[in-house]
């Protein structure tokens, strides 16, 4: 960042605005890293560094050579903020990729489970229909035989009502 040079150093208003802007950027970065650190504890170190840098921006420069101190502080803060931001972006990209992979895997597993369920359900329906056919055949064959010896057994079979095909 460049500042206008005035009689006794840099334009104090520009420096103050720049420091305020950096403070706001660090605050926004802090909010974003808080959201990411909930899932990645190692990013808590980044959060601590952001807090430290924000504290440096809040501390007024010591009297004397304020412009050199402010310039050094600003350069250090910009450099560290850029490193933190780059690291946070890389971590966020990695977390997004991992979340995408997990989502894709879960979706594929859900699709496979649904296919297996539908195949199992179809097999059950086919078995139920076959059982109904067998029971109908047994009942019909028992009715068509005029065997009195088996008449008692036939009556109990006649009472079986086949389940409706689903």
C-alpha positions in Angstrom: 0.0 0.0 0.0 1.2 3.5 -0.7 0.4 6.7 1.2 0.8 10.3 0.2 3.8 11.9 1.7 3.1 15.1 3.7 5.4 17.4 5.6 6.1 15.1 8.6 5.7 11.7 7.1 2.7 9.9 5.6 -0.8 11.2 5.5 -2.2 10.1 8.9 -5.8 9.9 7.6 -4.7 7.5 4.9 -2.8 5.4 7.3 -5.7 5.3 9.8 -8.1 4.3 7.0 -5.7 1.6 5.8 -5.4 0.2 9.4 -9.2 0.3 9.8 -9.6 -1.5 6.5 -7.1 -4.1 7.5 -8.9 -4.5 10.8 -12.2 -5.1 9.0 -10.6 -7.6 6.6 -9.1 -9.5 9.6 -12.5 -9.5 11.3 -14.2 -11.0 8.2 -11.4 -13.5 8.0 -11.9 -14.3 11.7 -15.6 -15.0 11.1 -14.8 -17.3 8.2 -12.1 -19.2 10.0 -14.4 -19.6 13.0 -16.8 -21.5 10.7 -14.1 -23.6 9.3 -12.4 -24.4 12.6 -15.5 -26.0 13.9 -14.7 -28.9 11.6 -10.9 -28.6 11.6 -9.4 -28.0 15.1 -5.9 -27.4 13.6 -7.2 -24.1 12.3 -7.6 -22.8 15.8 -4.0 -21.7 15.6 -4.9 -19.6 12.6 -7.6 -18.0 14.7 -5.2 -17.2 17.5 -2.9 -15.5 15.0 -5.7 -13.4 13.6 -6.6 -12.3 17.1 -3.0 -11.4 17.7 -2.8 -9.4 14.5 -6.1 -7.7 15.3 -4.7 -6.7 18.7 -1.6 -5.2 17.0 -3.8 -3.1 14.8 -5.8 -1.9 17.8 -2.7 -0.8 19.7 -1.7 2.9 18.9 1.8 3.3 17.7 4.3 4.6 20.3 5.1 8.4 20.2 8.2 9.3 18.3 8.9 7.7 14.9 5.3 6.8 14.5 5.4 6.6 10.7 8.2 4.0 10.6 6.5 1.9 13.3 3.2 2.1 11.5 4.8 1.1 8.2 6.5 -1.8 9.8 3.4 -2.9 11.6 1.3 -2.5 8.5 3.8 -4.5 6.4 4.0 -7.2 9.0 0.2 -7.4 9.3 -0.3 -7.5 5.6 2.3 -10.2 5.1 0.9 -12.3 8.0 -2.7 -11.7 6.9 -1.9 -12.8 3.4 -0.3 -16.0 4.7 -3.2 -16.7 7.0 -5.7 -16.0 4.2 -3.8 -18.2 1.8 -3.7 -21.0 4.3 -7.4 -20.6 5.2 -8.3 -20.7 1.5 -6.3 -23.8 1.0 -7.8 -25.5 4.0 -11.3 -24.4 2.9 -10.7 -25.8 -0.6 -9.5 -29.1 0.9 -12.5 -29.3 3.3 -14.9 -28.6 0.4 -13.3 -31.3 -1.7 -13.5 -33.7 1.2 -17.2 -32.8 1.7 -17.9 -33.3 -2.0 -16.2 -36.7 -2.0 -18.2 -37.8 1.1 -21.4 -36.5 -0.5 -20.7 -38.4 -3.7 -19.9 -41.6 -1.8 -23.0 -41.4 0.4 -25.2 -40.7 -2.7 -23.7 -43.7 -4.5 -24.3 -45.9 -1.4 -27.9 -44.6 -1.1 -28.5 -45.4 -4.8 -27.1 -48.9 -4.4 -29.1 -49.5 -1.2 -32.3 -48.4 -3.0 -31.6 -50.8 -5.9 -31.0 -53.6 -3.5 -34.2 -52.8 -1.7 -36.2 -52.6 -4.9 -34.7 -55.9 -6.1 -35.5 -57.6 -2.7 -39.0 -56.2 -2.8 -39.6 -57.5 -6.3 -38.3 -60.9 -5.4 -40.7 -60.9 -2.4 -43.6 -60.0 -4.6 -42.7 -62.8 -7.0 -42.5 -65.3 -4.1 -45.8 -64.2 -2.8 -47.5 -64.5 -6.1 -46.0 -68.0 -6.5 -47.2 -69.0 -3.1 -50.7 -67.8 -4.0 -50.6 -69.8 -7.2 -49.6 -72.9 -5.3 -52.3 -72.5 -2.7 -54.9 -71.9 -5.4 -53.8 -75.1 -7.1 -53.9 -77.1 -3.9 -57.4 -75.9 -3.1 -58.6 -76.6 -6.6 -57.1 -80.0 -6.7 -58.6 -80.9 -3.3 -62.0 -79.8 -4.4 -61.9 -81.7 -7.6 -61.1 -85.0 -5.8 -64.2 -86.7 -4.4 -62.1 -88.6 -1.8 -64.1 -88.9 1.4 -61.1 -90.1 3.4 -59.4 -86.8 2.8 -62.6 -84.8 3.1 -61.7 -83.6 6.7 -58.3 -82.4 5.5 -59.8 -80.8 2.4 -62.2 -78.7 4.6 -59.3 -77.3 6.5 -57.4 -76.4 3.3 -60.5 -74.8 1.8 -60.6 -72.4 4.7 -57.2 -71.0 3.6 -57.8 -67.9 1.7 -55.0 -66.9 -0.6 -53.6 -63.4 0.0 -54.3 -60.9 -2.8 -51.3 -60.4 -5.0 -49.5 -57.2 -4.3 
